[in-house]
Structures are given as C-alpha cells and as structure tokens.
Amino acid sequence: MPFDPTLCGEVPSSQNTILTALLCVGTFLSYLPQHLKILKRRSSDGISPYFILLGTVGAGSNITNIILLQFIALQCCTVQTYGTCVASLLGIFQVVIQGTMFYITFILYMSFFPEQNKYEELADGAEAEGDSESRPLLLPRSSGSNRGPPSVEWQTAMWVAGAVVLHAGICVLMSGLLVTLVGPYAAPTRTWASLLGLFSLCLTCLQFFPQIIKTWRSGSVGALSIPMMLMQTPGGFVFAYSIAIRPGVNWSSWISTFVAATLQCVLLVICLSFEAQAKSQRALDEAVPVVADAEASEAQASENAST
C-alpha cells in the first residue's frame, strides 16, 4: 500500500506530547547512575550476563517493533510541520532512547568485565612434567600470572556479546527486506513487528530473574545502581502508559515495559534490603574498634589508679 498523506491527520495531544518529552529526558537521566557507577568502580562485577543478554535483545526487538508499527509517522514528516513531526515521533524517540541506553550498559558491561574473572589460575606446581595424565589444578577468580583457560563466566559474556550482535543484524536485515520488498504496511511486515513485540515481552518477563537470582545468591548489590532503579521503577509504569496511548500502537508495544517495571520493583526491594544490611554491618564494624579502645583506656586508667 503506498503512502497516503490523508492518514497523517491524527496528531498527539499537547498533554501526551509533554508527558512523552519528559519521559524521554527522564529515561536518559535514569540510566546515567548505572553507567557512572560502572565507570567509577571500573568493574561490572555483580551484573548477570543473562540479564544483559535478555535486556539488550529485548530492547533491540522493541525498537524495531515501534519503528515498524509507527512507520507512517516517519513518512508523515514529509508533509507535516517541524513541530508536528517531532510530536509524532516522540513515541519512537522514547523507545529508542531506552534501548540505546541499555545497549550502552551492555558495552560498559563488556568493557569493564572484571579482569580477575576472565581466566582460571593455574596453581603453582600443578603441572606435572612428563605425566601425560596429569592435569593442571584450576583456581577460579584470580588475576595472577599463572593464567589458565578462559573462565566459564567470561565465555558466557563473550557468547552474550555474539548473540547481541547477531540479533541486531537479523532485526535490521529482516526489517529492511520486508519494508523494501512488500512495504511497511503489508501484513507480513506488521506480523513481523508484532512477533518482535511478543519476543520482547517474553524476554522482559525473563530478564530480571537471572539478575534477581545472582543478586540474591551474592547477598550484595555489586555494580547495580539503586538510584537508577529508584527512578526507573515508577517511571516504567508511566512509560508503559505513555506508549499505550500513542496512535497506531497495540498492546505488544507497551506490555513488556509494564512487566519490566514490575520485576524491577522486586529487584529494587532486594537491593535496598542488602544495602541496609551492609550499612548496618559497616556501622557495627566501625563501632567495635571504638568500644575496644574505650575498654583499653578504662583498663589502663584502672591500672594506673591501683598503682
């Protein structure tokens, strides 16, 4: 079906435009604490590779979904004023910003993967010369000079990186072929967009479970940013609502965001609990030397008095 300019008459309301613009800015700002924390620690330790995989692939699917379903908004910009065009594209900008920021999180995760977790360490004297049946003893999570084979954790991270690149290539190639060969409004293209939305939903439903499990088992927040989650958890519900009320969008575009906000709320509660426990432990550790010094001073004073 060729582009019909008469279909461009529906313009988002000013209220929806302002809300979406604020969410675009809020989404961008909400990811900054996570990026800055990884950069400050120079480590992504504590972040699950499967959380990164599911989140990044889901973000890529969501970006492709919203662009295909709102492709008419892109074409309408050729016959609309600049202000109307920007207002119509804010829904796409919103999803693209969120997806791009998660892709940046993925890049930081790989760039600052803990060096001590990349390789197994060979124990000193473990390699028995002349014994073909002997195997080197492996000690995990070490950055010593006796570097062994890549660790399972690092191999998983590399596999995640390959899967993310492969998925992005498939989305771009498949969507480009469909738009070029059958058109952006044809049934196959719309079906492909909806399937990507459903795929993103499935990934989002699973995305936070690996991170929740990893955080729960470690008992530590690690490189996760609590300020990011404090902003994103309530913002996620508003985000889903703003997408749902956009013209031309069906439920497959916003349901994944709603599910993500719900699961992120669970992760936030766990992180807040562990952070409170860590602060209590630090306060206790700081109080012990003070008490010990006071007792020592009291004992010294008593000894001096007796003499």
N, C-alpha and C positions, 0 to 999 in steps of 0.2 A: 504494500500500500504506500503510495507516495505521500510526501509531507503535505499536510493540509493546514494552512495558516489560520483557518477559522477555528481550529481546535485550541488556539492559544489564548482564548478569551478569559479563562479562569486564572485569576491572579491571587496568590495567598493574601490573607487579610493582614493589616498592619500589626495587629496583635500577635499573630503567628510569626510574622517576619521578625519582629523584635525579639520574641522568645527564642526563635531558632538562631538568630545572630548572637544572642547572649550565650546560648548553649555551645555554639562554635568556639567562642572565646573561652568559656569555662572548660570545655573538653581539652583544648590546647593547654590551658594552665594546669589542669588536674594531673596531666602526665609528667609535668616538669619535676615535681618532687621525686618521682621514681627514677627519672633519668639522672637527676642531680645526686641522688643517693648512691647510685651505682658508680657515677663518676667520682664522687667523694671517697667512697670506700675502695674504688678501683677493683671491685670484685662483684660478681653477680651470684656469689655463693648464697644458697638458700632458696633460689628460684628454680622451680621444677622445669626441666626441658620439655616435658609434655604439656605443661601449662603454656609455654612459649609456642609450641607447635600448634596446639589447638586454637590458641588465641590469634596467632598470625594468619593461619589458613582460614579461620572463620572471618577475620577482618577482610582478607582478600576476597572471599566469597560475597561478603556483604557489600563491599564497594562495587563489585561487578553487578550484583543484583540491583542496587539502587540506580546505577547508571543506565542499565538496560531498561528498567521499568519507567524511568523518567527521561528517556532519550528524547522525547518530544520537547522537554524543557530546554535541552541543548539547541535543538533546531529552531525553537521559537525565538531564541535570542537574535536570530537574523531579522526578525520583523518587529521586535519589541524595543522599547527604550532601554537605556542602560540600567536605570533603577529597577524597572520591572524585571529585566533579565536577571539581575543579581538576586532579587527577592525570590524569583522562581527557582534559582539554582542553590539556594541556601540549604535545602534538604540534602542535596548531593554533597555540598561542601561539608556538612555536618558529619556525614558518614565517612567521607574521605579523610577528614582531619583525624577522626578517631582511629581509623585504620592505619593511617600514616604514622601516628604516634606509637601505635603498637608495633609497627614494623621497626621503628627506631629503637623500641625496647628490645626487640629481637636482635638488632645489630649490636646494641650495647651488651646484651647477654653473651653473645659470642665473642665480642671484642675483649670483655673483661672476665671471661671464664677463668676461675681460679687456677693458676699455674700448677699448684700443688695437687690439683685434682685431675690433671690431664694424663699423667702416666703413673704406672705402678713402679715401685722402687725395688731393685734387686738387693736382697740382704747381703751384707759383707760375707765373703767366703762361701756363698751359697752355690756358686758354680764349681762343681767338682770336675777337674780336668781329667780327661781320659775315661770318664764314666759316661757312656752314651745314654744310660738310662736315667741319669740324674737330671733333675730339672731345677732351675733357679727358684729360690723361695721369694715370693712376691709380697711386699708390704705396701698396702694401698695408701693413698693420700699423703704423698711425700714429695718434696721438691729437691731431694738430694741429688748428688752427681750420679749415683748408680741408677740411672733411669731405665726402666723396663718398657714393656709394651704399653700402648695406649690403654687407659682405664676404660671400664665399661661406661662410666659417666661421660667421658669425653667422646667416645664412639657414639653414644646416644645423641650428644649435642651436634656432632657432625652429621649424623643421619637426619636430625631435625632440620639443619640448615639446607641439606639437599632437598628434603621434602617441601620446604617452604618455597624454594626457587622453582622446583618442578610445578607446584600448584599454581604459582603466579604465571608461569609460562603457559600452562593449559588454559587458564582463565582468559588471558589476553588473546591467545591464538584462536580458541574456540569462539569467543565472543566476536572477534574481528571477522572471522569467516561467516558467521551467521548474519551479522549486520550487513556485510558486503554481498553475500550470495542471495539471501532470502529477505533481507530488510529488517529494520529494528522493531517493526510492529507485527511481524509474521508470527504465527502460532509457535513454530519451533524456537524462535528467539525468546518469546515470552515464557515458554515452558522451561527453557534453559535457565532463564533468570529466576524463575520460581524454584527450580531444583537447587540452584545455588543458595537461595534463601533458606530452604529447608535444610540443606547441608550445613549452612552456618548455624542454624538453630540447633542441630544435633551436636555440633562441635562445642557450641556455647554451653549446652546442657552438661557436657563432659569437661569443659575447660577448667573449671575451678576445682574439680575433685582431685586431680593429681597434686595441685598446689596445697589444697587443704590437708591431704594425707601427708605430704612432705613436711609442711609446717608443724602439723600435729606430732609427727614422729620425732622431729628435731627438737621440739619444745622451744624454738627460737624464731623470731621474726626474720632474721637474716637480712638480705638486701631488699626485702619488701618494704614499701613506703606506706606507713599508716596515714600520713596526711593525704596521699593520693587516694586511698580508699575512702577516707572521710569525705572527700569531695565527690568522688565518683559514685559512691553507693546511692545517696539521694538523687544525685544528678542523673543517674542511669534511668530511674523511673520517669523523670521529666523528659529525658532524651527519647525514651520509647514513645511517650505520649506525643511529643512534637513530630516524630516521624509518622506516627499513625494518622495524624490529621492532615498530612500532606496530600494534595490531589494526585490521583493516579497510583497510589501506593496501596498494596494489600497487606494482610497480616504477616506474611512471610518476611517483610522488611523490618518490622519492629519487634516481633515476638522474641527474637534472640537477644536483643538488648534488654528486654524486661527480665528474661531468665538470668542473664549475666548479672544484673543488678541484685537480684535475689540471692544468688550464690555468693556474690562478692560480699554481701552483708554478713553471711555466715563466716567467711574468711576474716572479715574485719573484726568480728566478735572474738575469734580465736586469737588474732594478733594482739588485740587490746588486752586480753587476759594474760598472754605470755609476757607482754611488755610490762604490765603491772607487777607480775611476779618477779621479773628481772629487776625492776626498780626497788622492790622490797628487799630482794637479796643484796643488791648493791648497798642499800642503806644499812642493812644488817652487817655486811662486811666492813663498812666504814665505822660502824659503832663499836665493833669488837676491839680494835686497837685502842680506841679511846678509853673503853672500860678497863682494858688491861693496863694501860698507862696510869689510870687513876688508882687502881688497886696496888700497882707497884709503888706509886708515890705514897699512898697511905701506909703501906708496909714499911717503907723507908722512914717515914715520919715516926711510926711507932717504935722502930728500932732505935732511932736517934733519941727518942724520948726516954727509952728504957736505959740507955747508956748515960 
